[in-house]
Amino acid sequence: VKTAAGCFRLPAAHLPPPLDVRHSMSKFESVNVIKAANVYFEGNVTSRTIEFSDGSTKTLGLMLPGEYTFSTVKPELMEITSGRVSYCLAGEEKWNEVVGGEAFRISGDSSFQIKVEVVTDYICSYLDS
């Protein structure tokens, strides 16, 4: 079924399995937190940036129900810690559903569409490759 955004929703049997991140860290230690919030889409998506001693960064955020398009510079790992979303990567036609405890990857210099079904908590990691 083709959606208004130009992506197709395929039956679940045809989708790749999402990444399982249920056993990842439940807290981050010895980090710096940037006080200023990252606010997108009139406040419907917000996050805070955390910096690690090795120079890597992540954002911890919350998305309210809605449809959004994000662009990337670096490759990203988007971990859904709670909630439910569907996403469609740039250049693809299928929507993939991800729920709390699962994750998906996005290429650098790309974009993706995301449909947030319920209030969703996430962690976005910015990858080197």
C-alpha positions in Angstrom: 0.0 0.0 0.0 1.5 3.3 -1.0 1.3 6.2 1.5 1.0 9.9 0.9 4.7 10.3 1.7 5.6 8.0 -1.2 6.7 5.0 0.8 5.0 1.6 0.7 3.9 -0.4 3.7 4.7 -4.1 3.2 3.3 -7.0 5.2 5.4 -7.7 8.3 6.6 -11.0 6.8 8.6 -8.9 4.2 10.3 -6.6 6.5 13.9 -7.0 7.8 14.0 -7.7 11.6 14.8 -4.6 13.7 17.9 -4.5 15.8 17.4 -5.8 19.3 18.8 -3.4 21.9 17.0 -4.5 25.0 20.3 -5.5 26.6 22.1 -2.2 26.0 23.2 0.1 28.9 20.4 1.4 31.1 22.4 4.4 32.3 25.4 6.5 31.1 28.1 7.5 33.5 30.8 10.2 33.4 29.2 12.2 30.7 28.7 15.9 30.0 25.1 17.1 29.3 24.5 20.1 27.1 21.9 22.2 29.0 20.2 23.7 26.0 17.4 21.5 24.5 17.3 20.6 20.8 13.7 21.4 19.8 12.2 20.4 16.5 8.7 20.5 14.9 7.3 23.2 17.2 8.3 21.2 20.3 6.9 17.9 19.2 10.4 16.4 19.2 12.9 17.4 21.8 16.3 16.0 22.9 19.4 16.7 25.0 22.9 16.1 23.8 25.3 14.0 26.0 29.1 13.9 25.4 31.3 11.0 26.3 35.0 11.1 27.3 35.9 9.5 24.0 34.4 12.4 22.1 31.3 10.5 20.9 27.8 12.0 21.3 24.3 10.8 21.7 21.0 12.6 22.1 18.3 11.5 24.5 14.9 12.5 23.3 11.1 12.3 23.3 8.8 12.4 20.3 5.1 13.1 20.4 2.7 11.4 17.9 3.0 12.8 14.4 4.9 12.5 11.1 8.4 14.0 10.8 11.3 14.0 8.3 14.9 14.2 9.5 18.2 14.7 7.7 21.5 13.1 8.8 25.1 14.1 8.4 26.8 11.2 10.1 25.4 7.6 10.2 23.0 7.2 13.1 21.7 4.4 15.3 18.2 5.3 16.5 17.2 3.2 19.6 13.6 3.3 20.6 13.6 2.8 24.4 9.8 3.0 24.7 7.0 3.7 22.3 6.2 2.7 18.7 7.3 4.2 15.4 7.4 3.4 11.7 10.2 4.7 9.5 11.0 4.9 5.8 14.6 5.5 4.8 15.5 7.8 1.9 15.4 6.0 -1.4 13.3 3.1 -0.1 9.7 2.4 -0.5 8.9 0.3 2.6 7.9 1.3 6.1 9.4 -0.6 9.0 7.8 -0.7 12.5 10.0 -0.5 15.5 8.9 -0.7 19.2 10.6 -0.1 22.5 13.8 -2.3 22.9 14.5 -2.2 19.1 16.6 0.1 16.9 17.4 1.0 13.3 20.3 2.5 11.4 20.3 5.5 9.0 23.1 6.2 6.6 25.0 9.5 6.7 24.2 12.3 4.4 20.7 10.9 4.1 17.2 11.4 5.5 14.3 9.4 6.8 10.6 9.8 7.5 9.2 8.7 10.8 5.6 8.2 12.0 5.4 8.3 15.8 2.3 6.3 16.9 2.5 7.0 20.6 4.8 9.1 22.8 8.2 7.7 22.2 11.5 7.8 24.1 14.6 7.4 22.0 18.4 7.5 22.0 20.2 8.6 18.9 23.9 7.6 18.5 26.1 9.4 16.0 28.4 6.9 14.4 31.8 7.3 12.7 31.0 4.8 9.9 
